[in-house]
Structure formats: structure tokens, C-alpha cells
Amino acid sequence: MIDDIKKRALHRTSILEGQLRGLSKMIESEDYCMDIITQSRAIQRSLESLNRLLLENHLRTHVTHMFEAGGDDRDQAVAELLKAFDFTGK
């Protein structure tokens, strides 16, 4: 994993852990539903941000090498990208 991306991804997971703990406390204390939903949506956005970082790392490392190798490796890279974007219908 690229060092800078790893550092940022780990930082985002720490933020997510805190957000999830906060969400759990909100549910436990029966906070206002809209506030809980707002927190849940913030967590979803944080996960998407983490996914973008992980995808960037995959593109810059594995996919680059797979395309350079060509053949079956390239086909696998294309299949993985389609899966990452959920275009395969599976």
C-alpha cells in the first residue's frame, strides 16, 4: 500500500470508529431520529471517502501492474473495477 494513502486510510478508520461509537450512544440514549439519521449519513460519507482512497491505491498499484502484464491479468483488473463500481449486477 502506498504510504501516504495508508496513513490517510488509517486516519479515516479512526474517525469512523469514533462516529460509530457516537451513533451507538445516540441510539442507546434514544436521541431524536433525525439526528441519528444525520450521523448515520455522515458515517456513510466517511466510508465512501475511505473507499475512494482504497480504490486510488488499487488503481495506482495493482491495476497498473495488471494492465502492464496484459492478457488474463488485464481481464481480471477490468472485472475487479466493474465489481468495485457494482456494474456486474452481482
C-alpha positions as CSV (number, residue, x, y, z in Angstrom):
1,M,0.0,0.0,0.0
2,I,1.3,3.5,-0.8
3,D,2.5,5.1,2.5
4,D,0.5,8.3,2.2
5,I,-2.7,6.5,1.3
6,K,-2.2,4.0,4.1
7,K,-1.7,6.9,6.6
8,R,-4.8,8.7,5.4
9,A,-6.9,5.5,5.3
10,L,-5.9,4.6,8.9
11,H,-6.8,8.1,10.0
12,R,-10.2,7.8,8.3
13,T,-10.8,4.4,10.1
14,S,-10.1,6.1,13.4
15,I,-12.7,8.8,12.6
16,L,-15.2,6.1,11.6
17,E,-14.7,4.3,14.8
18,G,-15.5,7.4,16.7
19,Q,-18.5,8.1,14.6
20,L,-19.8,4.6,15.1
21,R,-19.4,4.8,18.8
22,G,-21.3,8.1,18.8
23,L,-24.1,6.6,16.7
24,S,-24.4,3.7,19.1
25,K,-24.6,6.1,22.1
26,M,-27.3,8.2,20.2
27,I,-29.4,5.0,19.6
28,E,-28.9,3.8,23.2
29,S,-30.0,7.2,24.6
30,E,-32.9,7.3,22.1
31,D,-31.8,10.7,20.6
32,Y,-34.1,12.4,18.1
33,C,-34.4,10.1,15.0
34,M,-33.4,12.8,12.5
35,D,-30.2,13.4,14.5
36,I,-29.4,9.7,14.4
37,I,-30.1,9.6,10.6
38,T,-27.8,12.6,10.1
39,Q,-25.0,10.8,12.0
40,S,-25.6,7.6,10.0
41,R,-25.4,9.5,6.7
42,A,-22.1,11.2,7.9
43,I,-20.7,7.7,8.5
44,Q,-21.8,6.6,5.0
45,R,-20.0,9.6,3.5
46,S,-16.9,8.8,5.6
47,L,-17.0,5.2,4.3
48,E,-17.3,6.4,0.7
49,S,-14.2,8.6,1.3
50,L,-12.3,5.6,2.7
51,N,-13.4,3.6,-0.4
52,R,-12.1,6.3,-2.7
53,L,-8.7,6.1,-1.0
54,L,-8.6,2.3,-1.2
55,L,-9.6,2.4,-4.9
56,E,-7.0,5.0,-5.6
57,N,-4.4,2.8,-4.0
58,H,-5.6,-0.2,-6.0
59,L,-5.5,1.7,-9.3
60,R,-2.0,3.1,-8.6
61,T,-0.6,-0.2,-7.7
62,H,-2.3,-3.5,-8.6
63,V,-4.3,-2.3,-11.6
64,T,-1.3,-0.6,-13.1
65,H,0.7,-3.8,-12.9
66,M,-2.2,-5.9,-14.1
67,F,-2.7,-3.8,-17.2
68,E,1.0,-3.8,-18.0
69,A,1.0,-7.6,-17.7
70,G,-1.9,-7.8,-20.2
71,G,-3.9,-10.9,-21.0
72,D,-5.7,-12.6,-18.2
73,D,-4.3,-10.2,-15.6
74,R,-5.8,-7.3,-17.6
75,D,-9.1,-9.0,-17.8
76,Q,-9.1,-9.6,-14.1
77,A,-8.3,-5.9,-13.4
78,V,-11.3,-4.9,-15.6
79,A,-13.6,-7.4,-13.7
80,E,-12.4,-6.1,-10.4
81,L,-13.1,-2.5,-11.4
82,L,-16.6,-3.4,-12.6
83,K,-17.2,-5.1,-9.3
84,A,-15.8,-2.2,-7.3
85,F,-18.4,0.1,-9.1
86,D,-21.1,-2.6,-8.8
87,F,-21.6,-2.7,-12.6
88,T,-21.5,-6.5,-12.8
89,G,-25.0,-6.9,-11.4
90,K,-23.8,-9.4,-8.7
